[in-house]
Amino acid sequence: MYFRYKEKRFKLDHLQKERQGRLERVQDALKQHMQRDKQIGEIEKCRERINLLKMALTAAKEKKRKSKEIFDKKKRENYLRVVKGRKHEEKKKRIYSYIETVRMSNEEKKELCLQKKRQLAAERKIQVQRLVEFIFQVEEVALISESDSMAVSTVSALRDASHTAYVRGQWVYTDGSGEAQYRIVEPTLPCSGDYSAYNLWVAASQENGGNPDNSLRNPGHRISAGLCYASQMTAILSHILDIRLPRKQPYSEFCTNEITERQFKHSVASLNQNILYLCFSQSVPNPERLDPRNTLQNIVVLLSCPLLGRNSNFEIDKDLMASIEDSIIFQEEDSDTGGMEDEMINDWEQVSEDVTYVTDVPARSGYSSTLSNIQTMSYPGQPPEQLTASGFVTSAATSFIESLYQYIFYIETHSFLDVYIGTMWQLSYMPFVDKENILQMFFPPKVFAVAFPLAIGVIGLLVIGLFTSVTMSQRKGVNVSKKS
């Protein structure tokens, strides 16, 4: 069927309007649904936001609670710190007050200590002056010029001849009285420090068959006595001044003529080193006056020191000390014995391990007869390894009696030395005496080292013998009772 265009056009418009109306109705219906969905979505978002806010609020509350706990804890700690700070402040004030008090006290003590040091130095100086005045007078000896007629006189010729000795294949003049000298007590020592006259005297005495010149003016006696006095004075000065010497100062080696030339030089060098050390310890104002070889001149310089008695830090002239130290080391290296330094330090004689005791003391009639009788009673013809208990007791008793006799003879021959020491040191010098050297004077080291162990051994052997005899008698009694 054919329609006209107009009808078709009208129908199209009608359908378009109907379609448009339905679209509007559908849109109105969808619009409400869309608004509802939108509102539902917004509500969900609001709920989620509310939940998040609740969680955030809970976290904030928890954080606030923890912060409050921390705050309270910090507050308590701060309060305690404040309280402790106040206590520390008070304590600091007390410490400052105590420090100030101690500082003032230390200053007073320091001043008091300096005052005591000055008093001690003055007292030491007085003690040294008394020592020099009453015991060890040290002075320079003025040279006495002789006339020409005296030089050619018979007396001068005899004096020169008496001081001339034939030593080691040549004639040697041993008199040193013509040179400048220093006197200590009575003996004199040359200012040059040349003590070779002592060695020449020892050599001459050995070449003369052990018969030396024992005159009082003998240079050997004079030098040994002067060095012995100087050594004693040095030891006592070290005690008075409270100075520890770099080397031991035993003076017994100057009292014998059995010392070798090397040992004598070593002892003199040690003495000079100790004297120089004392001079440096007292801050001698003119160190150029010191001579490492001149013994008594250095002592005179020490005694004239204005700061005598001080005890504080000091400096040592290394050149002077090194010159003496090198000589000592050189002598020690050249020593044949190798143990001279230990002997000088200990100042004790070495006791041999041999049982036999040999004495050089001349025997007297009473003691010699007793010793000969005892020796004839002891193990004749019997080797030492086969000795019985009685033989050991007899040998020990013999050695003990010999040692006792030597000690008695020593005391009798040294009575003057005993009186000298006992009298002089009662003048208030006893606190400064070298106890070791005094004991060595009264009790010889060899006698003491041998007699005391032997006495103990004799007592022990007697006790053992008594115990053995008692035991044997008891056994014999038991055997007799069994047989009966």
GURO-63290 format. One record per residue (C-alpha): x, y, z. Coordinates in pm, 1 decimal. Example, Ala and Ser with C-alpha at 12.3 -4.5 7.8 and 13.67 -1.06 7.14 Angstrom:
BEGIN
x, y, z
1230.0, -450.0, 780.0 $
1367.0, -106.0, 714.0 $
//
This chain:
BEGIN
x, y, z
0.0, 0.0, 0.0 $
131.8, 335.0, -94.2 $
114.4, 629.6, 147.3 $
170.0, 973.8, 69.5 $
464.3, 1161.9, 183.9 $
259.0, 1384.3, 406.0 $
114.7, 1096.1, 591.4 $
448.5, 937.3, 633.1 $
588.9, 1260.9, 750.2 $
311.4, 1303.4, 1001.8 $
353.8, 948.4, 1124.6 $
728.4, 1003.1, 1162.5 $
680.1, 1314.9, 1363.9 $
425.0, 1138.7, 1576.9 $
662.6, 848.7, 1641.1 $
947.7, 1085.3, 1720.8 $
734.4, 1275.3, 1969.6 $
619.9, 949.2, 2125.6 $
978.6, 833.2, 2140.5 $
1085.1, 1161.5, 2290.2 $
810.7, 1139.2, 2553.2 $
906.0, 787.1, 2645.3 $
1271.5, 893.0, 2666.6 $
1176.6, 1173.5, 2897.8 $
970.7, 939.7, 3111.9 $
1254.5, 687.8, 3119.5 $
1502.3, 961.5, 3200.2 $
1281.2, 1088.0, 3479.7 $
1259.2, 734.9, 3618.2 $
1635.7, 676.2, 3577.5 $
1708.4, 1011.4, 3730.3 $
1541.4, 912.0, 4054.5 $
1727.4, 578.9, 4056.2 $
2054.5, 754.9, 3986.9 $
1995.1, 1002.6, 4267.4 $
1909.2, 715.9, 4499.0 $
2225.4, 525.4, 4396.8 $
2427.1, 840.4, 4434.1 $
2287.0, 898.5, 4780.3 $
2354.5, 536.7, 4871.8 $
2717.5, 574.7, 4753.7 $
2753.4, 894.2, 4947.9 $
2610.0, 723.1, 5254.2 $
2865.1, 439.5, 5214.8 $
3143.2, 688.0, 5179.7 $
3022.0, 869.4, 5487.5 $
3010.6, 542.6, 5678.5 $
3363.4, 457.0, 5568.3 $
3475.0, 805.4, 5662.9 $
3305.7, 768.9, 5998.5 $
3480.2, 436.6, 6055.6 $
3812.0, 589.2, 5958.1 $
3748.2, 880.6, 6188.4 $
3659.8, 640.9, 6468.2 $
3982.8, 448.2, 6406.6 $
4179.9, 769.4, 6390.2 $
4012.5, 887.8, 6706.9 $
4093.8, 559.8, 6877.7 $
4455.9, 582.0, 6760.3 $
4471.0, 942.3, 6872.5 $
4330.8, 849.7, 7210.6 $
4585.0, 566.0, 7241.2 $
4861.5, 796.5, 7135.5 $
4738.8, 1056.8, 7377.2 $
4731.3, 799.4, 7653.6 $
5084.7, 686.6, 7577.7 $
5199.1, 1044.2, 7547.9 $
5041.2, 1119.0, 7878.6 $
5216.9, 823.1, 8036.0 $
5545.2, 935.5, 7888.0 $
5471.1, 1287.8, 8000.0 $
5395.9, 1171.6, 8351.9 $
5711.0, 961.8, 8352.0 $
5919.6, 1250.8, 8223.7 $
5753.6, 1476.2, 8474.0 $
5845.7, 1242.7, 8756.9 $
6197.9, 1208.0, 8622.6 $
6231.0, 1582.3, 8588.0 $
6105.2, 1623.8, 8939.5 $
6359.5, 1373.8, 9063.0 $
6628.2, 1548.5, 8859.7 $
6529.1, 1878.4, 9009.0 $
6546.7, 1731.5, 9357.2 $
6877.1, 1561.9, 9277.4 $
7002.0, 1879.7, 9113.4 $
6931.1, 2070.7, 9432.4 $
7118.0, 1806.8, 9628.3 $
7403.7, 1819.6, 9378.0 $
7407.1, 2194.4, 9401.8 $
7435.3, 2172.9, 9776.1 $
7698.0, 1901.3, 9741.0 $
7886.8, 2112.8, 9488.6 $
7885.9, 2402.1, 9730.6 $
8017.6, 2174.5, 10002.9 $
8284.3, 2038.4, 9764.5 $
8385.9, 2391.1, 9666.9 $
8405.5, 2479.7, 10032.1 $
8609.0, 2165.7, 10105.0 $
8841.5, 2232.6, 9810.3 $
8897.9, 2583.8, 9931.6 $
8965.5, 2455.7, 10281.3 $
9201.7, 2188.2, 10149.5 $
9375.4, 2441.5, 9927.3 $
9432.1, 2668.7, 10220.3 $
9541.0, 2369.6, 10427.0 $
9774.6, 2251.1, 10150.5 $
9928.9, 2593.5, 10126.2 $
9979.0, 2594.8, 10500.2 $
10116.9, 2240.5, 10488.2 $
10339.1, 2332.7, 10195.8 $
10469.6, 2630.5, 10384.4 $
10512.0, 2414.6, 10693.9 $
10687.7, 2148.2, 10485.1 $
10924.8, 2407.7, 10340.3 $
10988.0, 2537.4, 10689.1 $
11058.2, 2185.3, 10814.5 $
11288.2, 2126.0, 10517.7 $
11477.3, 2443.4, 10600.6 $
11499.2, 2337.7, 10964.4 $
11609.6, 1989.1, 10860.0 $
11870.5, 2135.3, 10625.2 $
11997.8, 2359.5, 10905.6 $
12010.0, 2062.8, 11144.3 $
12192.5, 1853.3, 10885.2 $
12439.7, 2133.7, 10833.7 $
12496.9, 2153.1, 11209.5 $
12548.8, 1776.5, 11226.4 $
12796.6, 1792.5, 10938.7 $
12981.7, 2079.6, 11105.4 $
13000.9, 1881.8, 11429.5 $
13119.5, 1578.0, 11236.7 $
13396.3, 1783.5, 11076.9 $
13480.2, 1965.6, 11400.0 $
13500.0, 1671.3, 11637.8 $
13582.0, 1367.5, 11421.5 $
13687.5, 1424.1, 11060.3 $
13886.5, 1746.4, 11036.5 $
13958.0, 1818.7, 10670.4 $
14192.1, 2101.1, 10576.1 $
14445.4, 2195.2, 10314.0 $
14808.9, 2156.7, 10417.2 $
15028.4, 2455.0, 10340.8 $
15357.6, 2377.0, 10171.0 $
15665.1, 2433.4, 10389.5 $
15956.7, 2577.6, 10196.9 $
16293.4, 2439.2, 10303.9 $
16619.6, 2629.3, 10291.9 $
16894.2, 2543.1, 10047.4 $
17122.3, 2434.6, 10327.3 $
16859.8, 2193.9, 10453.1 $
16823.7, 2047.7, 10105.4 $
17188.6, 1943.8, 10097.7 $
17210.9, 1839.0, 10458.8 $
17261.2, 1485.9, 10577.0 $
16912.7, 1477.6, 10730.5 $
16753.6, 1557.8, 10394.8 $
16962.4, 1293.6, 10223.5 $
16864.9, 1033.9, 10480.3 $
16499.1, 1130.9, 10446.4 $
16516.0, 1100.5, 10067.3 $
16688.9, 766.8, 10099.7 $
16424.7, 639.6, 10341.4 $
16152.0, 725.1, 10090.7 $
16329.5, 557.8, 9797.0 $
16242.8, 197.2, 9717.6 $
16357.0, -51.6, 9456.8 $
16030.9, -170.8, 9300.3 $
15986.9, -376.5, 8982.9 $
16343.2, -331.1, 8867.4 $
16375.4, 44.1, 8927.3 $
16427.2, 295.2, 9207.0 $
16109.3, 484.6, 9291.1 $
16075.0, 791.3, 9514.1 $
15759.4, 738.4, 9720.7 $
15751.2, 1059.5, 9924.3 $
15473.1, 1298.5, 9822.2 $
15519.4, 1555.7, 10096.7 $
15657.7, 1810.8, 9852.8 $
15325.3, 1856.6, 9669.8 $
15002.7, 2020.2, 9780.1 $
14804.0, 1795.5, 10008.8 $
14482.7, 1775.2, 10207.1 $
14471.4, 1640.5, 10561.0 $
14181.5, 1439.6, 10705.2 $
14223.4, 1384.9, 11080.7 $
14598.8, 1307.0, 11067.2 $
14674.0, 1135.4, 10732.2 $
14727.9, 1345.0, 10420.3 $
14637.1, 1277.7, 10059.3 $
14791.9, 1445.6, 9753.7 $
14584.8, 1704.0, 9569.0 $
14677.3, 1546.8, 9237.3 $
14480.8, 1231.7, 9320.8 $
14786.2, 1018.9, 9247.1 $
14776.4, 730.7, 9495.7 $
15036.5, 519.9, 9318.9 $
15258.8, 537.3, 9628.6 $
15023.5, 290.3, 9795.1 $
15061.3, 40.0, 9510.8 $
15438.6, 89.9, 9515.4 $
15445.2, 27.7, 9888.9 $
15241.4, -292.8, 9846.3 $
15468.2, -408.7, 9564.7 $
15777.6, -327.7, 9772.4 $
15641.7, -518.6, 10070.2 $
15573.1, -820.6, 9848.1 $
15920.8, -808.2, 9694.6 $
16078.6, -773.4, 10039.9 $
15934.2, -1105.1, 10150.0 $
15626.0, -970.1, 10324.9 $
15821.2, -728.3, 10550.9 $
15684.1, -384.5, 10462.8 $
15788.5, -55.7, 10615.3 $
15547.6, -13.5, 10908.3 $
15653.8, 336.5, 11010.5 $
15383.4, 591.0, 11081.3 $
15500.0, 819.0, 10796.7 $
15488.3, 538.1, 10545.8 $
15299.5, 654.6, 10232.0 $
15111.1, 326.8, 10211.3 $
14973.8, 361.6, 10564.0 $
14914.0, 731.6, 10510.9 $
14716.2, 688.6, 10188.3 $
14519.5, 386.1, 10308.3 $
14430.7, 562.7, 10634.8 $
14331.9, 880.5, 10451.6 $
14113.1, 692.7, 10205.0 $
13960.0, 488.7, 10487.1 $
13871.6, 807.9, 10675.6 $
13738.4, 965.9, 10356.4 $
13527.7, 656.6, 10288.1 $
13388.6, 656.5, 10642.5 $
13314.4, 1027.2, 10620.2 $
13138.4, 980.9, 10285.3 $
12921.0, 702.1, 10424.9 $
12826.6, 910.0, 10730.3 $
12758.4, 1219.4, 10517.6 $
12525.1, 1015.7, 10297.4 $
12331.7, 911.0, 10609.3 $
12318.1, 1263.8, 10749.1 $
12214.9, 1418.9, 10415.9 $
11977.7, 1128.6, 10340.0 $
12132.0, 1069.3, 9996.8 $
12142.5, 723.2, 9842.1 $
12485.3, 679.7, 9689.3 $
12517.0, 530.5, 9339.3 $
12765.6, 272.5, 9469.8 $
12809.3, 90.0, 9796.7 $
13055.0, 256.0, 10030.3 $
13229.5, -19.3, 10231.0 $
13560.5, 104.8, 10367.2 $
13711.2, -223.2, 10485.4 $
13904.9, -270.5, 10159.6 $
14123.2, 30.8, 10248.5 $
14220.9, -132.4, 10579.9 $
14424.4, -415.6, 10429.5 $
14729.0, -447.7, 10208.1 $
14600.0, -764.1, 10039.7 $
14396.5, -571.9, 9782.6 $
14524.7, -579.3, 9425.9 $
14613.7, -269.2, 9229.3 $
14307.3, -306.4, 9006.2 $
14078.0, -347.3, 9305.2 $
14239.6, -48.4, 9475.5 $
14178.6, 170.5, 9170.2 $
13821.9, 45.0, 9150.2 $
13759.6, 129.6, 9516.3 $
13911.3, 477.3, 9477.7 $
13701.9, 542.2, 9165.6 $
13384.8, 431.9, 9347.2 $
13471.6, 660.4, 9640.4 $
13530.8, 957.1, 9407.9 $
13205.1, 887.3, 9225.6 $
13009.3, 883.1, 9552.1 $
13171.1, 1209.6, 9665.0 $
13087.9, 1377.6, 9333.8 $
12731.0, 1251.9, 9364.5 $
12706.8, 1410.1, 9710.4 $
12843.6, 1737.1, 9569.8 $
12586.3, 1739.5, 9290.9 $
12306.0, 1657.3, 9535.2 $
12392.0, 1969.6, 9736.8 $
12406.3, 2193.3, 9425.6 $
12768.1, 2300.5, 9454.9 $
12781.0, 2658.7, 9320.0 $
13109.2, 2611.7, 9130.5 $
13113.1, 2268.1, 8965.4 $
13434.8, 2357.9, 8782.5 $
13616.4, 2329.8, 9117.0 $
13535.1, 1959.7, 9128.8 $
13806.4, 1719.3, 9022.3 $
13708.1, 1356.0, 8955.4 $
14044.2, 1239.9, 9096.5 $
14091.2, 1473.2, 9393.0 $
13909.5, 1305.1, 9680.5 $
13952.7, 1544.3, 9971.3 $
13927.9, 1861.2, 9763.0 $
13579.7, 1754.6, 9652.9 $
13488.4, 1693.2, 10017.7 $
13613.0, 2043.4, 10106.3 $
13403.6, 2189.9, 9823.7 $
13103.9, 1992.8, 9952.2 $
13151.7, 2116.9, 10309.5 $
13180.8, 2478.9, 10191.3 $
12856.4, 2459.3, 9992.3 $
12606.0, 2726.0, 10114.0 $
12311.1, 2492.8, 10045.0 $
12455.3, 2207.0, 10248.0 $
12172.7, 2000.1, 10394.4 $
11922.0, 2035.1, 10110.6 $
11734.3, 1733.0, 9980.2 $
11555.7, 1801.7, 9653.4 $
11601.2, 1758.9, 9280.0 $
11946.4, 1816.9, 9137.6 $
12138.9, 1784.6, 8814.1 $
12449.2, 1575.2, 8758.8 $
12746.2, 1671.9, 8545.6 $
12739.5, 1381.0, 8304.2 $
13094.7, 1438.0, 8183.6 $
13251.2, 1409.5, 8529.8 $
13041.3, 1110.2, 8627.8 $
13093.8, 941.8, 8290.5 $
13471.9, 974.5, 8320.1 $
13469.7, 783.1, 8649.6 $
13202.4, 538.4, 8529.7 $
13405.1, 455.2, 8218.4 $
13713.7, 386.9, 8427.8 $
13515.0, 160.3, 8660.8 $
13358.8, -29.9, 8369.8 $
13698.1, -64.8, 8202.6 $
13850.1, -202.6, 8521.0 $
13557.7, -441.0, 8568.1 $
13595.5, -572.3, 8212.8 $
13969.6, -623.7, 8262.0 $
13922.8, -797.0, 8595.6 $
14040.7, -1157.8, 8603.3 $
13796.9, -1263.5, 8871.9 $
13491.4, -1118.6, 8701.9 $
13308.7, -1083.3, 9031.5 $
13482.9, -785.5, 9188.5 $
13174.1, -564.0, 9172.4 $
12969.7, -814.5, 9371.9 $
13244.3, -832.9, 9631.0 $
13257.5, -455.6, 9655.9 $
12880.8, -433.7, 9690.7 $
12843.5, -701.7, 9953.9 $
13176.9, -634.4, 10132.3 $
13168.9, -993.1, 10264.6 $
13437.8, -1251.5, 10221.8 $
13348.6, -1565.7, 10029.3 $
13349.3, -1874.3, 10252.7 $
13493.0, -2178.5, 10080.1 $
13290.9, -2497.1, 10063.6 $
13578.1, -2701.1, 10204.0 $
13518.7, -2835.8, 10556.4 $
13878.6, -2766.6, 10658.1 $
13915.9, -2424.9, 10819.8 $
14256.6, -2261.0, 10791.3 $
14345.3, -1962.9, 11005.9 $
14640.1, -1729.7, 10967.1 $
14625.3, -1610.4, 11328.9 $
14941.8, -1708.0, 11521.5 $
14859.4, -1980.4, 11771.5 $
14913.8, -1936.9, 12145.5 $
15034.7, -2206.7, 12377.6 $
14709.6, -2278.5, 12562.5 $
14487.5, -2276.0, 12258.6 $
14738.6, -2451.7, 12031.9 $
14777.1, -2743.8, 12271.7 $
14400.8, -2780.4, 12296.5 $
14362.6, -2768.9, 11920.4 $
14641.2, -3020.6, 11865.5 $
14483.6, -3259.9, 12114.6 $
14143.9, -3226.7, 11950.0 $
14293.0, -3274.5, 11601.7 $
14473.8, -3592.5, 11708.0 $
14144.8, -3729.6, 11840.1 $
13960.0, -3678.9, 11508.9 $
13941.2, -3952.8, 11243.4 $
14315.9, -4014.9, 11179.7 $
14378.4, -4182.2, 10845.3 $
14010.1, -4193.6, 10761.8 $
13872.1, -4040.4, 10437.7 $
13605.6, -3768.2, 10469.7 $
13333.1, -3974.4, 10308.3 $
13369.3, -4242.6, 10578.9 $
13333.4, -4014.0, 10879.6 $
13121.8, -4126.7, 11170.8 $
12892.3, -3907.6, 11376.5 $
13164.7, -3855.9, 11637.7 $
13408.6, -3752.5, 11366.4 $
13168.9, -3488.3, 11236.9 $
13109.1, -3360.4, 11589.1 $
13483.8, -3343.0, 11656.1 $
13553.3, -3164.6, 11326.0 $
13274.3, -2915.0, 11385.3 $
13392.2, -2854.0, 11742.7 $
13748.7, -2799.7, 11618.2 $
13636.1, -2545.5, 11358.6 $
13413.8, -2370.7, 11612.9 $
13698.0, -2339.2, 11867.2 $
13934.5, -2208.4, 11597.5 $
13673.2, -1951.6, 11488.9 $
13612.6, -1849.0, 11851.1 $
13985.7, -1811.3, 11908.8 $
14022.5, -1599.7, 11594.6 $
13735.2, -1378.6, 11709.1 $
13894.5, -1332.3, 12057.2 $
14229.5, -1249.6, 11897.2 $
14059.0, -1001.2, 11663.1 $
13886.6, -824.7, 11954.0 $
14213.5, -803.7, 12148.7 $
14407.6, -663.2, 11853.6 $
14133.5, -412.3, 11764.1 $
14071.4, -270.4, 12108.9 $
14182.4, 76.8, 12000.1 $
13932.5, 75.6, 11713.1 $
13659.8, -38.7, 11952.1 $
13738.5, 243.5, 12194.0 $
13750.8, 492.9, 11907.3 $
13415.2, 392.8, 11762.2 $
13247.3, 347.4, 12101.0 $
13365.3, 688.0, 12222.4 $
13313.4, 897.9, 11913.0 $
12968.3, 780.1, 11822.8 $
12835.7, 854.3, 12169.5 $
12849.6, 1222.7, 12068.7 $
12498.5, 1193.5, 11915.3 $
12603.0, 1045.1, 11581.6 $
12462.8, 698.6, 11643.7 $
12148.7, 751.0, 11424.3 $
12375.1, 813.8, 11125.7 $
12622.2, 526.7, 11170.5 $
12647.6, 270.2, 10895.5 $
12535.9, -31.6, 11098.9 $
12668.7, -279.3, 10842.9 $
13022.4, -136.7, 10851.5 $
13023.5, -112.0, 11232.7 $
12918.9, -478.1, 11256.9 $
13196.4, -565.3, 11015.4 $
13444.6, -391.0, 11246.9 $
13335.1, -568.1, 11566.8 $
13234.6, -898.3, 11407.3 $
13458.9, -992.9, 11110.7 $
13247.7, -1126.0, 10822.9 $
13451.8, -1442.5, 10781.6 $
13438.9, -1524.6, 11152.9 $
13068.5, -1453.4, 11178.8 $
12988.2, -1639.8, 10856.7 $
13176.4, -1949.9, 10974.0 $
13132.0, -1949.1, 11352.0 $
12756.1, -1905.1, 11362.0 $
12667.4, -2191.1, 11120.4 $
12925.8, -2413.6, 11286.4 $
12779.7, -2341.8, 11629.3 $
12434.4, -2434.3, 11501.9 $
12579.2, -2747.0, 11340.2 $
12758.9, -2850.8, 11659.6 $
12442.2, -2807.8, 11864.5 $
12241.7, -3007.0, 11608.9 $
12496.7, -3286.4, 11593.3 $
12514.0, -3304.1, 11972.9 $
12135.7, -3333.9, 11989.3 $
12140.5, -3606.7, 11722.2 $
12419.4, -3792.5, 11905.3 $
12232.8, -3769.0, 12236.0 $
11912.7, -3893.6, 12072.9 $
12102.1, -4181.0, 11906.4 $
12269.9, -4283.8, 12231.9 $
11938.0, -4279.4, 12419.3 $
11774.4, -4487.3, 12145.8 $
12058.9, -4741.2, 12146.4 $
12047.5, -4770.3, 12526.3 $
11672.7, -4830.2, 12512.4 $
11718.2, -5099.2, 12247.8 $
11989.1, -5267.9, 12456.3 $
11757.8, -5262.2, 12759.6 $
11479.7, -5420.1, 12555.5 $
11713.3, -5692.3, 12424.8 $
11841.7, -5769.5, 12777.5 $
11485.8, -5795.6, 12909.7 $
11391.4, -6032.5, 12624.6 $
11692.6, -6257.3, 12689.9 $
11620.0, -6269.1, 13060.9 $
//
